[in-house]
Amino acid sequence: MNSFTISQLEQFSGIKAHTIRIWEKRYNALRPNRTLGNTRYYDGHQLKRLLNIASLIEGESQVAKFCLLSDEELAQKIIEKFERLQSDETDASNYILQLTAAGINYDAYSFDLIYKHASKRFDIITLYKLVIIPFLNRVGILWAGERIPPSQEHFISNLIIQKIHAATSALPASKKSNETWALCTPEGEFHEIGLLFSHFMLRQAGKNSIYLGCNLPFESLISTVQEVHASHILVFFIHYNESVRVQEYINSLIFKAKTCKILISGNVRLLSKLHFDENVEWIKTVDDFILKL
């Protein structure tokens, strides 16, 4: 996908379409293309330029300064800004914009550089909370609204998955733990980033975490839980499925795994409709999970 409307630029950048048009007229900030029918559209290069400008501007007085720069000058300013940044949580938005620009342009090299710079400023849990979750939420919304194709969403997700795998592999081998956790998503659920990060946090906390992955049949989960004598089960529900079916799944889990503490996480709109007994805990945020550990 290399064709974007001005409303899509607004969604990616957070800059209002009206403001983008003003920047075009006053400063020649962007140069939209036109179809044969004279409809304006923007390519990936223009979108990246807008994201760079948006991440540099810190006040109205700086708009003209950055809009008038060449692409090369903007790129250099981005590097200089990242080098100056201190560990200030408010600067997470800059990383979100830059990761978005790299992701939509299938630019794994730039994505890796930005991620490495961010990981030097934030510990991995803070990075996940302030940068990765908001970034993935933005990508997810754009994908769900068919603003970006599945290929871009998959490309971006897989880059993040690679980073979490690398962080998990770098952890030292954990000692014997009195807690054994079984982690999965149920059949039909293929999004694993939240589950993978939970696995990382469990491993970092010294817990015995058995990562069973996505799309796991219910009976496979139960047989594994019984085989390893799991003390905890963590299941992620991402899609907005029928609440009745999800409630039945959880009730069956309670019945089949009576000795386990069951934790669920994922889609807030879905999970808020469910009923949980005393043996089921809803993990709503990363901070909730940290407290649990």
C-alpha positions as CSV (number, residue, x, y, z in Angstrom):
1,M,0.0,0.0,0.0
2,N,1.6,3.3,-1.1
3,S,-1.4,5.6,-1.5
4,F,-2.9,7.5,1.4
5,T,-5.7,10.1,1.7
6,I,-5.3,13.1,3.9
7,S,-7.6,11.6,6.5
8,Q,-5.3,8.6,6.7
9,L,-2.4,11.0,7.2
10,E,-4.3,12.5,10.1
11,Q,-4.8,9.1,11.7
12,F,-1.2,8.1,11.4
13,S,0.3,11.4,12.6
14,G,-2.3,12.9,14.9
15,I,-2.1,16.2,12.8
16,K,-5.5,17.4,11.8
17,A,-6.2,17.3,8.0
18,H,-7.0,21.1,8.1
19,T,-3.6,21.7,9.6
20,I,-1.8,19.5,7.0
21,R,-3.4,21.6,4.3
22,I,-2.3,24.8,5.9
23,W,1.3,23.5,6.1
24,E,1.1,22.5,2.4
25,K,0.0,26.0,1.3
26,R,2.2,28.1,3.6
27,Y,5.4,26.0,3.7
28,N,5.1,23.5,0.9
29,A,5.6,20.9,3.6
30,L,4.1,18.1,1.5
31,R,3.5,17.7,-2.2
32,P,0.5,15.4,-2.8
33,N,0.2,13.5,-6.0
34,R,-3.0,13.5,-8.1
35,T,-4.9,10.8,-9.9
36,L,-6.1,11.1,-13.4
37,G,-9.4,12.3,-11.9
38,N,-7.5,15.1,-10.1
39,T,-8.0,13.5,-6.6
40,R,-5.2,14.2,-4.2
41,Y,-3.3,11.3,-2.6
42,Y,0.0,10.9,-0.7
43,D,2.6,8.1,-1.0
44,G,4.7,6.5,1.7
45,H,7.5,9.0,1.3
46,Q,5.1,11.9,2.0
47,L,3.7,10.2,5.0
48,K,7.1,9.5,6.4
49,R,8.0,13.2,5.9
50,L,4.9,14.3,7.8
51,L,5.7,11.9,10.7
52,N,9.2,13.3,10.9
53,I,7.9,16.9,11.0
54,A,5.3,15.9,13.6
55,S,7.9,14.3,15.9
56,L,10.2,17.3,15.7
57,I,7.7,20.2,16.3
58,E,7.5,21.2,20.0
59,G,5.6,24.4,19.5
60,E,3.7,26.5,16.9
61,S,6.8,28.7,16.4
62,Q,8.7,25.7,15.1
63,V,6.3,24.7,12.3
64,A,7.8,26.8,9.5
65,K,11.4,25.9,10.6
66,F,10.8,22.1,10.1
67,C,8.3,22.2,7.2
68,L,10.9,24.0,5.1
69,L,13.7,21.5,5.6
70,S,14.6,18.9,3.0
71,D,14.0,15.2,3.7
72,E,17.8,14.8,4.4
73,E,17.8,17.7,6.8
74,L,14.7,16.3,8.6
75,A,16.4,12.9,9.0
76,Q,19.4,14.5,10.5
77,K,17.3,16.5,12.9
78,I,15.6,13.3,14.0
79,I,19.0,11.7,14.8
80,E,20.1,14.8,16.7
81,K,16.9,15.0,18.7
82,F,17.1,11.3,19.7
83,E,20.7,11.9,20.8
84,R,19.7,14.8,23.0
85,L,16.7,13.2,24.6
86,Q,16.9,12.4,28.3
87,S,14.8,9.8,30.1
88,D,11.6,11.7,29.9
89,E,8.4,9.7,29.6
90,T,6.7,12.5,27.6
91,D,9.1,11.8,24.7
92,A,7.7,8.3,24.1
93,S,5.4,9.9,21.4
94,N,8.5,10.6,19.2
95,Y,9.4,6.9,19.2
96,I,5.8,6.0,18.4
97,L,5.8,8.3,15.4
98,Q,9.1,7.0,14.1
99,L,8.3,3.4,14.6
100,T,5.1,4.0,12.6
101,A,7.0,5.7,9.8
102,A,9.4,2.7,9.6
103,G,6.7,0.1,9.8
104,I,4.5,1.4,7.1
105,N,7.5,1.7,4.8
106,Y,8.7,-1.9,5.5
107,D,11.9,-0.4,6.8
108,A,13.2,-3.0,9.2
109,Y,16.7,-1.3,9.4
110,S,15.2,2.0,10.6
111,F,12.8,0.2,12.9
112,D,15.6,-1.6,14.5
113,L,17.7,1.5,15.1
114,I,14.7,3.4,16.6
115,Y,13.9,0.4,18.9
116,K,17.5,0.1,20.0
117,H,17.6,3.8,20.9
118,A,14.4,3.6,22.8
119,S,15.5,0.5,24.7
120,K,18.6,2.4,25.9
121,R,16.4,5.1,27.4
122,F,13.7,2.8,28.9
123,D,13.8,-0.5,30.7
124,I,11.9,-3.1,28.7
125,I,8.7,-3.0,30.8
126,T,8.5,0.8,30.6
127,L,9.3,0.7,26.9
128,Y,6.4,-1.8,26.4
129,K,4.0,0.3,28.4
130,L,4.8,3.7,27.0
131,V,5.9,2.9,23.4
132,I,5.0,-0.5,22.2
133,I,1.4,-0.8,23.5
134,P,0.3,2.7,22.2
135,F,2.2,2.0,18.9
136,L,0.5,-1.4,18.4
137,N,-2.9,0.1,19.4
138,R,-2.5,2.7,16.7
139,V,-1.5,0.0,14.1
140,G,-4.4,-2.2,15.2
141,I,-6.9,0.6,14.8
142,L,-5.6,1.4,11.4
143,W,-5.6,-2.2,10.3
144,A,-9.1,-2.8,11.7
145,G,-10.4,0.2,9.8
146,E,-8.7,-1.1,6.6
147,R,-6.4,1.9,6.6
148,I,-3.3,-0.3,6.2
149,P,-3.2,-3.8,4.6
150,P,-2.7,-7.0,6.6
151,S,0.8,-7.3,5.2
152,Q,1.9,-4.1,7.0
153,E,0.2,-5.2,10.2
154,H,1.9,-8.6,10.0
155,F,5.3,-7.0,9.2
156,I,5.1,-4.7,12.2
157,S,3.8,-7.3,14.6
158,N,6.6,-9.7,13.6
159,L,9.3,-7.1,14.2
160,I,7.9,-6.6,17.8
161,I,7.7,-10.4,18.3
162,Q,11.4,-10.7,17.3
163,K,12.3,-8.1,19.9
164,I,10.4,-9.9,22.7
165,H,11.9,-13.2,21.7
166,A,15.4,-11.7,21.8
167,A,14.8,-10.1,25.3
168,T,13.4,-13.4,26.6
169,S,16.4,-15.4,25.2
170,A,18.8,-13.0,26.9
171,L,17.4,-13.8,30.4
172,P,19.4,-16.2,32.5
173,A,18.0,-19.6,33.2
174,S,15.6,-19.4,36.1
175,K,16.0,-21.5,39.2
176,K,13.4,-24.0,40.4
177,S,10.2,-22.1,41.1
178,N,7.3,-23.1,43.2
179,E,5.0,-21.6,40.6
180,T,4.4,-23.1,37.1
181,W,2.5,-21.0,34.6
182,A,0.8,-22.3,31.4
183,L,0.3,-19.6,28.8
184,C,-1.8,-19.7,25.6
185,T,-4.5,-18.2,23.5
186,P,-7.6,-20.3,22.7
187,E,-8.4,-21.8,19.3
188,G,-9.0,-19.0,16.7
189,E,-6.7,-16.5,18.5
190,F,-3.5,-15.8,16.7
191,H,-2.3,-12.6,18.2
192,E,0.5,-13.4,20.6
193,I,2.4,-10.2,21.5
194,G,0.7,-9.7,24.9
195,L,1.1,-13.4,25.7
196,L,4.8,-13.3,24.7
197,F,5.5,-10.3,26.8
198,S,3.8,-12.0,29.8
199,H,6.1,-14.9,29.2
200,F,9.1,-12.6,29.3
201,M,7.8,-11.0,32.6
202,L,7.3,-14.3,34.2
203,R,10.7,-15.5,33.2
204,Q,12.3,-12.3,34.4
205,A,10.5,-12.8,37.8
206,G,12.0,-16.3,38.1
207,K,8.8,-18.2,37.5
208,N,8.5,-21.4,35.5
209,S,6.7,-20.3,32.4
210,I,5.5,-22.8,29.9
211,Y,4.6,-20.9,26.7
212,L,2.1,-22.9,24.7
213,G,1.5,-20.3,22.0
214,C,-1.6,-19.4,20.0
215,N,-4.6,-21.2,18.7
216,L,-4.3,-24.0,21.3
217,P,-7.1,-26.6,21.5
218,F,-8.8,-26.6,24.9
219,E,-8.0,-30.3,25.6
220,S,-4.3,-29.7,24.8
221,L,-4.2,-27.0,27.4
222,I,-5.9,-29.2,30.0
223,S,-3.6,-32.2,29.4
224,T,-0.5,-30.0,29.6
225,V,-1.7,-28.3,32.8
226,Q,-2.2,-31.8,34.4
227,E,1.1,-33.1,33.1
228,V,3.2,-30.2,34.5
229,H,1.1,-29.6,37.6
230,A,0.6,-26.0,36.7
231,S,-0.3,-23.6,39.5
232,H,-1.5,-20.8,37.2
233,I,-3.1,-20.5,33.8
234,L,-2.9,-17.3,31.7
235,V,-5.1,-17.0,28.7
236,F,-5.4,-14.0,26.3
237,F,-8.6,-13.2,24.4
238,I,-7.9,-10.6,21.7
239,H,-10.8,-10.9,19.2
240,Y,-14.2,-9.6,20.1
241,N,-15.9,-13.1,20.1
242,E,-19.4,-13.9,21.4
243,S,-19.2,-13.3,25.2
244,V,-21.4,-16.5,25.8
245,R,-18.8,-18.7,24.1
246,V,-15.9,-17.1,26.0
247,Q,-17.8,-17.5,29.3
248,E,-18.3,-21.1,28.5
249,Y,-14.6,-21.5,27.8
250,I,-13.7,-20.0,31.2
251,N,-16.3,-22.0,33.0
252,S,-14.9,-25.2,31.5
253,L,-11.4,-24.1,32.4
254,I,-12.6,-23.6,36.0
255,F,-14.2,-27.1,36.1
256,K,-11.2,-28.9,34.4
257,A,-8.4,-27.1,36.3
258,K,-9.8,-26.9,39.8
259,T,-6.4,-26.5,41.5
260,C,-5.1,-23.7,39.2
261,K,-5.4,-20.0,39.6
262,I,-6.8,-18.7,36.3
263,L,-5.8,-15.4,34.9
264,I,-7.3,-13.8,31.7
265,S,-6.3,-10.7,29.8
266,G,-6.9,-9.0,26.4
267,N,-10.0,-7.4,24.9
268,V,-11.5,-5.1,27.5
269,R,-14.8,-4.7,25.7
270,L,-15.3,-8.4,25.7
271,L,-13.9,-9.3,29.1
272,S,-16.0,-6.6,30.8
273,K,-19.1,-8.6,29.9
274,L,-18.0,-11.8,31.6
275,H,-18.6,-13.1,35.1
276,F,-15.6,-14.3,37.1
277,D,-15.7,-16.5,40.2
278,E,-13.1,-16.1,43.0
279,N,-10.6,-18.4,41.2
280,V,-10.4,-16.2,38.1
281,E,-8.6,-12.9,37.9
282,W,-8.8,-10.3,35.2
283,I,-5.4,-8.7,34.4
284,K,-6.3,-5.4,32.8
285,T,-2.9,-3.7,32.6
286,V,0.9,-4.4,32.7
287,D,0.9,-2.8,36.1
288,D,-1.8,-5.3,37.3
289,F,0.5,-8.1,36.2
290,I,3.5,-6.6,37.9
291,L,1.6,-6.5,41.1
292,K,0.5,-10.1,40.7
293,L,4.1,-11.2,40.3
